[in-house]
Amino acid sequence: MQKILFIVTCILLATFSLQAQKPTQNIRGVVIDAATKKTLPGANVILVGENKGASTDTEGKFILEDVEVGRHELEVSFIGYEKKIIPELLLGSGSEKVLEIKLEPTPEEIEEVVVKPQIRKDRPTNSMATVSARTFSVEEASRYAGSIDDPGRMAGNFAGVTTVAPNVNAIVVRGNAPKGLLWRLEGVDIPVPSHFSGSNVVGGGGLTIFSSQMLANSDFYTGAFPAEYGNATAGVFDMQLRNGNSHAHEYAFQVGVQGIEAAAEGPFSKNGAGSYLVNYRYSTMALIFPLLPETNYSDELPIYQDLSFKLNLPAGKAGTFSLWGIGGLSKSTMQGSDDADNWTYPANRDKMKFHYNMGATGISHSRSISGNTYLHSTLTLNGSEHLYNEKSRLDSLQPSTLFPLHKTQMIESKVALTSRLTHVFNPHLTLKGGVDASNLMYQLQGNARNYVAGTFPEIMDASGNSWLLEGYVQGKYKLTRNLFFTAGVNASWFEVNDEYTIEPRISGSWQFHENHQLSLGYGNHSQTEPLFVYFVTEKNTSTGATRYPNKNLGRMRAHHFVLGYDWSIT
């Protein structure tokens, strides 16, 4: 009996000891110049209110070891730069927190001013952004109501933005149609990265193809966006993939509403600075729906899966290379019923198949030149496929006979070379310019039922390639650290309709008080239509000749006038 009591006492003491030891984790990262991306050695990184801090090494890197898990406030400072505070930094025990911290140079002389850090985590990462722009993090995509880890749904919580419907992630920005939104990943334009894109609304789908766990801090724009963003009239999602942990291998597995997800990241070697990051996800709905009881409403079964990756490969003086990619397969099928008694709703008559497959991959290179100049270039290949085939049981006397209603196959791909150059003349003036050459390839076919004639004519038929060329230049002038202006112009040419555009952009921002900021902006914007719009066919029934009535359709145009007032209440 005494031995049993002794053992029990030891176990209880061990349990109390374990409870007293709070779990810890590391915070590591790099501090860089926001414009030139050069690293900042000797920067100070401290945890506010805690006795812990570090300085960046010769490569601008730092590490804070054995930090208790939970929420922390991080302050970063460097001579000649504005201090930055990252509030409510969530540190979990599952993996290290890896940060890339960008500091803005201050235009004032150091001896004349005491720089006070501003706690504004909503400020965009793009230093050229002035109005209607904000950044968002992985954590926000997880915490915002109704976002379910989807950046598209999360943006519906922002001012001036709303979602189209609860079952899609398409968003309406200040009354503009969802198709006016531009999606960009790693600095290049990509097709809509949503499963089931175009199934019920152009410009959105079911959920974002890549996991929010892959994201670094990214920017969202709702109007008068900087000159580097062309071919958009409603808003811009400028998404960035984070780098994998370059010091330790980490693995994750989770089951959620969106899917069953597995991820891995880590260094290529112990002595190298390179890293890998990969994530795979499979639809939870595909596993659950077959288990649900049958109904007379619909037997539609949505299935999707996606894969995302990023390889980060520093190459010393040659700069940094990265290979990245995302891809998603999604399909939805519906069989309907051959029994006319089950035709409670029109969908019960239909046999339908919808596919949306999308992929994008690229090789990027970035390099700081002479400390004040930064060059970033990307060669990318992306593509998408829409397939829709719908038949219906139109005659109740022949309930098993299927009549074709719609049949569409649209295959689009693009090879693009993008290059952007940023030069900092001094702490007051920064200039940024770039070019984007895209070769668009397409194969478009479509038929639709003519109910009056009882025929199934061709409505779309085209294949070939075309060019979309863009260029821009933009400057930012900081009169003081609280007052700055930006101005730029975007020019482009679209080969399909041989249309040129020149779009000026201008904005200014004045933070006249610690908690109050006034901004003003104007932007001239335009967007090409989806390719299938230009190649809608019209056939002459007598001669059989085909013409394209929309071939010379001009671009959608918009003028954005923005007056903004930000009040940071606390």
C-alpha positions as CSV (number, residue, x, y, z in Angstrom):
1,M,0.0,0.0,0.0
2,Q,2.8,2.4,0.8
3,K,4.5,1.7,-2.5
4,I,1.2,2.5,-4.3
5,L,0.8,5.8,-2.5
6,F,4.4,6.6,-3.2
7,I,3.9,6.0,-7.0
8,V,0.7,8.0,-7.1
9,T,2.4,10.9,-5.3
10,C,5.3,10.8,-7.8
11,I,2.9,10.9,-10.7
12,L,1.0,13.8,-9.3
13,L,4.1,15.8,-8.6
14,A,5.3,15.1,-12.1
15,T,2.0,16.3,-13.5
16,F,2.1,19.5,-11.5
17,S,5.7,20.0,-12.7
18,L,4.7,19.6,-16.4
19,Q,1.8,22.0,-16.0
20,A,4.1,24.6,-14.5
21,Q,6.4,24.4,-17.6
22,K,4.7,26.5,-20.2
23,P,5.4,25.4,-23.8
24,T,7.8,27.7,-25.8
25,Q,8.7,28.3,-29.4
26,N,11.1,30.3,-31.5
27,I,10.5,33.5,-33.5
28,R,12.9,34.0,-36.3
29,G,13.0,36.2,-39.4
30,V,14.7,38.8,-41.5
31,V,14.5,42.6,-41.5
32,I,14.7,44.4,-44.9
33,D,14.2,47.7,-46.6
34,A,10.6,48.0,-47.9
35,A,11.6,49.4,-51.3
36,T,15.0,47.9,-52.2
37,K,14.6,44.7,-50.2
38,K,18.2,44.9,-49.0
39,T,18.8,43.4,-45.6
40,L,19.3,45.5,-42.5
41,P,22.1,44.2,-40.3
42,G,22.2,45.5,-36.7
43,A,18.4,46.2,-36.4
44,N,17.0,45.8,-33.0
45,V,14.1,43.3,-32.4
46,I,12.5,43.2,-29.0
47,L,9.4,41.8,-27.4
48,V,7.6,44.7,-25.8
49,G,7.1,44.4,-22.1
50,E,9.3,41.3,-21.9
51,N,12.9,40.9,-21.1
52,K,13.8,39.4,-24.5
53,G,15.4,40.8,-27.6
54,A,17.9,40.3,-30.4
55,S,19.8,42.1,-33.1
56,T,20.0,41.1,-36.8
57,D,23.2,39.6,-38.1
58,T,25.1,40.5,-41.2
59,E,22.4,39.0,-43.3
60,G,19.6,40.8,-41.6
61,K,18.4,37.7,-39.8
62,F,17.4,37.3,-36.1
63,I,16.1,34.7,-33.7
64,L,14.3,34.9,-30.4
65,E,14.5,31.6,-28.7
66,D,12.3,29.9,-26.1
67,V,9.4,32.4,-26.3
68,E,6.3,31.4,-24.4
69,V,3.4,30.5,-26.8
70,G,0.6,33.0,-26.9
71,R,0.2,36.6,-28.2
72,H,3.1,39.0,-28.2
73,E,4.0,42.5,-29.3
74,L,7.1,42.8,-31.4
75,E,9.0,46.1,-32.0
76,V,11.7,46.5,-34.7
77,S,13.9,49.5,-35.1
78,F,16.9,50.6,-37.2
79,I,18.8,53.9,-37.5
80,G,17.3,56.0,-40.4
81,Y,14.1,53.9,-40.5
82,E,10.7,54.2,-39.0
83,K,10.1,51.9,-36.1
84,K,7.6,49.2,-36.6
85,I,5.4,47.4,-34.1
86,I,3.7,44.1,-34.9
87,P,0.8,43.7,-32.3
88,E,-0.9,40.5,-31.3
89,L,1.7,38.2,-32.9
90,L,0.3,34.8,-32.3
91,L,2.9,32.1,-31.5
92,G,1.9,28.5,-31.4
93,S,3.7,25.5,-30.2
94,G,3.4,23.5,-33.5
95,S,5.9,25.5,-35.6
96,E,8.3,28.4,-35.4
97,K,7.1,31.8,-36.4
98,V,9.0,33.0,-39.4
99,L,8.7,36.7,-40.3
100,E,9.8,39.1,-43.1
101,I,9.7,42.6,-41.6
102,K,9.9,45.6,-44.0
103,L,11.0,49.0,-42.7
104,E,10.3,52.3,-44.3
105,P,13.2,54.9,-44.4
106,T,12.4,58.2,-42.6
107,P,13.0,61.4,-44.6
108,E,13.9,63.4,-41.5
109,E,17.4,63.8,-40.1
110,I,17.9,61.5,-37.2
111,E,19.1,64.1,-34.8
112,E,16.1,66.3,-35.5
113,V,13.3,63.9,-34.7
114,V,12.3,61.2,-32.3
115,V,10.5,58.6,-34.4
116,K,7.5,57.1,-32.6
117,P,6.3,53.7,-33.9
118,Q,2.8,53.5,-35.3
119,I,0.7,50.4,-34.5
120,R,-1.1,50.0,-37.8
121,K,-1.1,46.4,-38.8
122,D,-3.6,47.2,-41.6
123,R,-1.0,49.2,-43.6
124,P,-0.3,47.7,-47.1
125,T,3.0,46.0,-47.7
126,N,3.3,47.9,-51.0
127,S,5.0,51.2,-50.2
128,M,3.4,52.9,-53.3
129,A,-0.2,52.2,-52.0
130,T,-1.9,55.3,-50.5
131,V,-5.7,54.9,-50.6
132,S,-8.2,52.1,-50.4
133,A,-5.5,49.5,-49.5
134,R,-4.8,47.3,-46.6
135,T,-2.8,44.2,-45.7
136,F,-4.1,41.0,-44.3
137,S,-2.4,38.0,-42.7
138,V,-3.0,34.3,-42.4
139,E,-4.4,34.8,-38.9
140,E,-7.0,37.3,-40.2
141,A,-8.1,34.8,-42.8
142,S,-8.7,32.4,-40.0
143,R,-10.3,34.7,-37.4
144,Y,-12.7,36.9,-39.5
145,A,-16.3,35.8,-39.1
146,G,-17.5,33.5,-42.0
147,S,-14.1,33.5,-43.7
148,I,-13.3,29.8,-43.1
149,D,-9.7,30.4,-44.0
150,D,-10.6,31.9,-47.4
151,P,-9.1,35.3,-48.3
152,G,-12.0,36.0,-50.7
153,R,-14.6,35.5,-48.0
154,M,-12.5,37.4,-45.5
155,A,-12.4,40.5,-47.8
156,G,-16.2,40.6,-47.5
157,N,-15.7,42.0,-44.0
158,F,-13.9,45.1,-45.2
159,A,-15.6,48.5,-45.7
160,G,-17.2,48.9,-49.1
161,V,-17.0,45.2,-49.9
162,T,-19.6,42.5,-49.7
163,T,-19.9,38.9,-50.8
164,V,-22.3,37.8,-53.6
165,A,-23.7,34.9,-51.6
166,P,-22.8,32.7,-48.7
167,N,-22.0,29.7,-50.9
168,V,-19.4,31.6,-53.1
169,N,-16.3,33.6,-52.4
170,A,-16.9,36.2,-55.2
171,I,-17.0,39.7,-53.8
172,V,-18.5,43.0,-54.9
173,V,-16.2,46.0,-54.4
174,R,-18.1,49.3,-54.2
175,G,-20.8,48.0,-56.5
176,N,-18.5,46.6,-59.2
177,A,-19.0,43.2,-60.6
178,P,-16.8,40.4,-59.3
179,K,-15.2,39.9,-62.7
180,G,-13.5,43.3,-62.3
181,L,-11.2,41.9,-59.7
182,L,-7.6,41.2,-60.5
183,W,-5.9,38.2,-58.8
184,R,-2.1,38.4,-58.6
185,L,0.3,35.8,-57.0
186,E,4.0,36.4,-56.4
187,G,3.8,39.6,-58.5
188,V,2.2,38.1,-61.6
189,D,-1.5,38.0,-62.9
190,I,-3.2,34.6,-62.6
191,P,-6.6,33.2,-63.5
192,V,-9.2,33.2,-60.7
193,P,-7.7,30.9,-58.0
194,S,-11.0,29.4,-56.8
195,H,-12.5,26.0,-57.0
196,F,-15.6,25.9,-59.2
197,S,-14.7,29.3,-60.7
198,G,-17.4,30.5,-63.1
199,S,-19.9,27.9,-62.1
200,N,-22.4,30.5,-60.9
201,V,-20.7,33.9,-61.1
202,V,-17.8,35.2,-63.2
203,G,-14.9,36.2,-61.0
204,G,-15.5,33.8,-58.1
205,G,-16.1,30.3,-57.1
206,G,-16.4,28.0,-54.0
207,L,-13.2,28.7,-52.2
208,T,-9.6,29.8,-52.8
209,I,-7.5,27.0,-54.4
210,F,-4.4,27.4,-52.2
211,S,-4.5,27.1,-48.4
212,S,-4.3,30.3,-46.3
213,Q,-1.5,28.6,-44.4
214,M,0.7,29.2,-47.5
215,L,0.3,32.9,-47.4
216,A,2.6,35.7,-46.3
217,N,1.2,39.1,-45.5
218,S,-0.7,40.2,-48.7
219,D,-2.4,43.3,-49.9
220,F,-6.0,44.0,-50.9
221,Y,-7.1,47.1,-52.9
222,T,-10.6,48.5,-53.4
223,G,-10.0,51.5,-55.6
224,A,-7.5,54.0,-57.2
225,F,-4.8,51.3,-57.0
226,P,-1.1,52.0,-57.9
227,A,0.0,52.2,-61.5
228,E,1.6,48.7,-61.4
229,Y,-1.9,47.1,-61.3
230,G,-3.5,47.1,-64.8
231,N,-6.4,45.2,-66.3
232,A,-8.7,45.6,-63.3
233,T,-11.6,47.9,-62.6
234,A,-13.0,46.7,-59.2
235,G,-10.1,45.7,-56.9
236,V,-6.9,43.7,-56.6
237,F,-5.8,40.7,-54.5
238,D,-2.0,40.8,-54.4
239,M,-1.1,37.5,-52.8
240,Q,2.3,36.5,-51.6
241,L,3.5,32.9,-50.7
242,R,5.6,32.7,-47.6
243,N,9.0,31.0,-47.5
244,G,9.4,27.7,-45.7
245,N,11.4,27.3,-42.4
246,S,15.0,27.4,-43.5
247,H,16.3,25.9,-40.1
248,A,14.0,23.1,-39.1
249,H,11.7,20.5,-40.7
250,E,8.0,20.9,-39.8
251,Y,5.0,18.9,-40.7
252,A,1.3,19.5,-40.3
253,F,-2.0,17.7,-40.8
254,Q,-5.4,19.0,-40.2
255,V,-9.1,18.3,-40.9
256,G,-11.4,21.3,-41.4
257,V,-14.5,22.5,-43.2
258,Q,-12.5,23.1,-46.4
259,G,-10.7,19.9,-46.6
260,I,-8.2,17.3,-45.3
261,E,-4.9,19.1,-45.4
262,A,-1.2,18.0,-45.2
263,A,1.8,20.3,-45.3
264,A,5.6,20.1,-45.0
265,E,8.4,22.6,-44.9
266,G,12.0,22.9,-44.0
267,P,15.6,23.5,-45.2
268,F,17.3,21.7,-48.1
269,S,20.5,21.4,-46.0
270,K,21.7,22.3,-42.6
271,N,24.2,24.8,-43.9
272,G,22.1,26.3,-46.7
273,A,19.6,29.2,-46.6
274,G,17.2,27.6,-49.0
275,S,13.8,26.1,-48.0
276,Y,10.8,24.2,-49.3
277,L,7.1,24.6,-48.5
278,V,4.4,22.3,-49.9
279,N,0.7,21.8,-49.1
280,Y,-1.9,19.4,-50.3
281,R,-5.7,19.5,-49.7
282,Y,-8.6,17.2,-50.5
283,S,-12.2,18.1,-50.3
284,T,-14.0,17.2,-47.1
285,M,-17.3,17.5,-48.9
286,A,-16.3,14.7,-51.3
287,L,-16.0,12.4,-48.3
288,I,-19.1,13.6,-46.4
289,F,-21.7,14.0,-49.2
290,P,-22.0,10.3,-50.1
291,L,-22.9,9.6,-46.5
292,L,-25.8,12.1,-46.3
293,P,-29.4,10.9,-46.8
294,E,-30.8,11.2,-50.3
295,T,-33.3,14.0,-51.1
296,N,-35.4,15.0,-54.0
297,Y,-33.7,18.4,-54.1
298,S,-30.4,17.6,-55.8
299,D,-27.8,14.9,-56.1
300,E,-25.0,17.3,-56.9
301,L,-21.6,16.1,-55.7
302,P,-18.7,18.7,-55.6
303,I,-15.2,17.3,-55.4
304,Y,-11.9,19.2,-55.4
305,Q,-8.2,18.9,-54.5
306,D,-5.3,21.3,-54.8
307,L,-1.5,21.4,-54.4
308,S,0.7,24.5,-53.6
309,F,4.5,24.8,-53.2
310,K,7.3,27.3,-53.0
311,L,11.1,26.6,-53.2
312,N,13.2,29.5,-51.9
313,L,16.8,29.4,-53.3
314,P,19.2,32.2,-52.2
315,A,22.2,32.4,-54.4
316,G,24.5,34.9,-52.7
317,K,25.5,37.9,-54.8
318,A,23.5,36.5,-57.7
319,G,20.3,37.3,-55.8
320,T,17.5,35.0,-54.8
321,F,15.6,32.5,-57.0
322,S,12.3,30.9,-56.2
323,L,10.2,28.3,-57.9
324,W,6.5,28.3,-57.0
325,G,3.3,26.9,-58.1
326,I,-0.4,26.3,-57.4
327,G,-2.9,24.0,-59.0
328,G,-6.4,22.9,-58.4
329,L,-8.9,20.4,-59.8
330,S,-12.6,20.8,-59.1
331,K,-15.6,19.1,-60.6
332,S,-19.3,19.0,-59.8
333,T,-21.7,16.3,-61.2
334,M,-25.4,15.8,-61.1
335,Q,-27.3,12.8,-62.4
336,G,-31.0,13.8,-61.9
337,S,-33.8,11.2,-62.0
338,D,-35.5,9.2,-64.8
339,D,-38.6,9.1,-62.6
340,A,-40.9,12.0,-63.4
341,D,-42.5,11.8,-60.0
342,N,-39.1,13.0,-58.5
343,W,-39.1,16.2,-60.6
344,T,-39.9,18.5,-57.7
345,Y,-37.4,21.1,-58.9
346,P,-35.9,21.8,-62.4
347,A,-32.6,20.5,-61.2
348,N,-34.1,17.1,-60.6
349,R,-34.4,16.7,-64.4
350,D,-30.8,17.6,-65.2
351,K,-27.7,15.6,-65.9
352,M,-24.8,18.0,-65.5
353,K,-21.0,17.9,-65.4
354,F,-18.8,20.9,-64.6
355,H,-15.0,21.1,-64.4
356,Y,-12.7,23.9,-63.5
357,N,-9.0,23.1,-63.5
358,M,-6.4,25.8,-62.9
359,G,-2.7,25.9,-62.5
360,A,0.1,28.5,-62.3
361,T,3.8,28.1,-61.9
362,G,6.7,30.5,-62.2
363,I,10.4,31.1,-61.7
364,S,11.2,34.3,-59.9
365,H,14.5,36.1,-59.4
366,S,15.2,39.1,-57.2
367,R,18.3,41.0,-56.5
368,S,19.4,44.2,-54.7
369,I,21.7,46.3,-56.9
370,S,24.1,48.8,-55.4
371,G,21.9,49.0,-52.2
372,N,19.5,51.5,-53.7
373,T,18.1,49.5,-56.6
374,Y,16.0,46.4,-56.5
375,L,15.1,44.2,-59.5
376,H,12.4,41.5,-59.5
377,S,11.6,39.3,-62.6
378,T,9.4,36.4,-63.1
379,L,8.8,33.9,-66.0
380,T,5.4,32.3,-65.5
381,L,3.1,29.8,-67.2
382,N,-0.5,29.5,-66.2
383,G,-3.7,28.1,-67.5
384,S,-7.3,27.2,-66.8
385,E,-10.0,24.9,-68.3
386,H,-13.8,25.4,-68.0
387,L,-15.9,22.4,-69.1
388,Y,-19.7,22.5,-68.8
389,N,-22.1,19.9,-70.2
390,E,-25.8,20.0,-69.3
391,K,-28.6,17.8,-70.5
392,S,-32.2,17.7,-69.3
393,R,-35.2,15.4,-69.4
394,L,-37.6,17.9,-71.1
395,D,-40.4,15.5,-71.9
396,S,-42.3,13.8,-69.0
397,L,-43.6,11.2,-71.4
398,Q,-40.0,10.2,-72.2
399,P,-38.4,10.6,-68.8
400,S,-35.2,8.8,-69.7
401,T,-34.5,10.8,-72.9
402,L,-31.8,13.5,-72.4
403,F,-31.8,16.6,-74.6
404,P,-28.6,18.7,-74.8
405,L,-28.9,22.2,-73.3
406,H,-25.4,23.6,-73.0
407,K,-21.9,22.4,-73.9
408,T,-18.9,24.6,-73.4
409,Q,-15.2,23.9,-73.3
410,M,-12.8,26.9,-72.8
411,I,-9.1,26.2,-72.5
412,E,-6.9,29.3,-71.8
413,S,-3.2,29.5,-71.1
414,K,-0.6,32.2,-70.8
415,V,3.2,32.6,-70.9
416,A,4.3,35.9,-69.4
417,L,7.5,37.6,-68.6
418,T,7.3,40.3,-65.9
419,S,10.1,42.6,-64.7
420,R,10.0,45.4,-62.1
421,L,12.7,47.8,-61.1
422,T,12.7,50.0,-57.9
423,H,15.2,52.7,-57.2
424,V,15.5,54.8,-54.1
425,F,17.1,58.2,-55.0
426,N,17.0,59.4,-51.3
427,P,14.8,59.0,-48.3
428,H,12.3,61.4,-49.9
429,L,12.0,60.0,-53.5
430,T,11.4,56.4,-54.8
431,L,10.8,55.5,-58.4
432,K,9.3,52.2,-59.6
433,G,8.7,50.9,-63.1
434,G,8.1,47.6,-64.9
435,V,6.9,45.7,-68.0
436,D,4.6,42.7,-68.4
437,A,4.5,40.8,-71.7
438,S,1.8,38.1,-71.9
439,N,1.1,35.7,-74.8
440,L,-2.4,34.4,-74.4
441,M,-3.4,31.1,-76.0
442,Y,-7.0,29.9,-76.3
443,Q,-9.2,27.2,-77.5
444,L,-12.9,28.0,-77.2
445,Q,-15.9,26.0,-78.2
446,G,-19.6,26.2,-77.2
447,N,-23.1,25.2,-78.1
448,A,-26.5,26.2,-76.6
449,R,-30.0,24.9,-77.2
450,N,-32.4,26.9,-79.3
451,Y,-35.8,26.0,-77.6
452,V,-37.9,27.6,-80.4
453,A,-36.2,25.8,-83.3
454,G,-35.3,22.7,-81.2
455,T,-31.7,22.8,-82.5
456,F,-28.3,22.9,-80.8
457,P,-26.3,25.5,-82.7
458,E,-22.7,26.6,-82.2
459,I,-22.3,29.9,-80.3
460,M,-18.6,30.0,-79.8
461,D,-15.7,28.7,-81.9
462,A,-12.1,30.1,-81.8
463,S,-8.5,29.1,-81.3
464,G,-5.3,31.0,-81.5
465,N,-3.1,33.3,-79.5
466,S,-2.9,37.0,-78.8
467,W,-0.7,39.5,-76.9
468,L,-1.4,41.7,-73.9
469,L,1.5,44.2,-73.3
470,E,1.7,46.4,-70.2
471,G,4.1,48.9,-68.8
472,Y,4.1,51.4,-66.0
473,V,6.1,53.9,-64.0
474,Q,5.3,55.4,-60.6
475,G,7.0,57.6,-58.1
476,K,6.6,58.4,-54.4
477,Y,7.7,61.6,-52.8
478,K,7.7,61.8,-49.0
479,L,7.7,65.5,-48.0
480,T,7.8,64.4,-44.3
481,R,7.3,61.1,-42.7
482,N,3.6,61.9,-42.3
483,L,2.9,63.6,-45.7
484,F,3.6,61.9,-49.0
485,F,2.4,61.8,-52.6
486,T,2.4,59.2,-55.4
487,A,1.9,59.6,-59.2
488,G,2.2,57.2,-62.1
489,V,0.9,56.0,-65.4
490,N,0.0,52.5,-66.8
491,A,0.0,51.9,-70.5
492,S,-1.1,48.7,-72.3
493,W,-2.0,47.2,-75.7
494,F,-4.4,44.3,-76.3
495,E,-4.0,42.6,-79.7
496,V,-7.5,41.0,-80.0
497,N,-9.2,44.4,-80.5
498,D,-6.0,46.4,-81.2
499,E,-6.7,48.8,-78.4
500,Y,-4.2,51.0,-76.6
501,T,-4.8,52.6,-73.2
502,I,-3.0,55.1,-71.1
503,E,-4.2,55.4,-67.5
504,P,-2.9,58.0,-65.0
505,R,-3.0,57.5,-61.3
506,I,-2.3,60.0,-58.5
507,S,-2.8,60.0,-54.7
508,G,-1.7,61.6,-51.5
509,S,-1.8,60.9,-47.8
510,W,-1.4,63.1,-44.7
511,Q,-1.3,61.8,-41.2
512,F,-2.0,65.0,-39.4
513,H,-2.4,63.4,-36.0
514,E,-1.2,60.2,-34.3
515,N,-4.6,58.6,-34.8
516,H,-6.0,60.4,-37.8
517,Q,-5.1,60.2,-41.5
518,L,-6.5,61.9,-44.5
519,S,-6.0,60.5,-48.1
520,L,-7.1,61.4,-51.6
521,G,-6.7,59.5,-54.8
522,Y,-7.7,59.3,-58.5
523,G,-7.2,56.4,-60.9
524,N,-8.2,55.7,-64.5
525,H,-8.6,51.9,-64.9
526,S,-9.7,49.5,-67.6
527,Q,-10.1,45.8,-68.1
528,T,-10.4,43.4,-71.0
529,E,-13.4,41.1,-71.1
530,P,-13.1,37.4,-70.7
531,L,-11.7,35.9,-73.9
532,F,-14.9,34.0,-74.7
533,V,-16.8,37.3,-75.0
534,Y,-14.8,38.4,-78.0
535,F,-15.3,35.1,-79.8
536,V,-19.0,34.7,-79.6
537,T,-20.0,33.5,-83.1
538,E,-22.9,34.4,-85.3
539,K,-23.5,32.2,-88.4
540,N,-25.4,33.2,-91.5
541,T,-27.9,30.4,-92.0
542,S,-28.0,30.9,-95.8
543,T,-24.2,31.3,-96.6
544,G,-22.7,29.5,-93.6
545,A,-20.3,32.4,-93.0
546,T,-19.2,33.0,-89.4
547,R,-18.6,36.4,-87.9
548,Y,-17.5,37.7,-84.5
549,P,-19.8,40.6,-83.5
550,N,-17.9,41.3,-80.3
551,K,-14.4,41.2,-81.8
552,N,-13.9,45.0,-81.6
553,L,-15.5,45.4,-78.2
554,G,-13.7,48.1,-76.2
555,R,-12.5,47.5,-72.6
556,M,-14.5,48.2,-69.6
557,R,-13.4,51.5,-68.1
558,A,-13.7,53.2,-64.8
559,H,-12.7,56.4,-63.0
560,H,-11.9,56.0,-59.3
561,F,-12.2,59.1,-57.1
562,V,-11.4,58.3,-53.5
563,L,-11.5,60.5,-50.4
564,G,-10.4,58.5,-47.3
565,Y,-10.4,59.3,-43.6
566,D,-8.8,56.8,-41.2
567,W,-9.4,57.1,-37.5
568,S,-7.5,54.7,-35.3
569,I,-9.8,54.9,-32.3
570,T,-7.4,53.0,-29.9
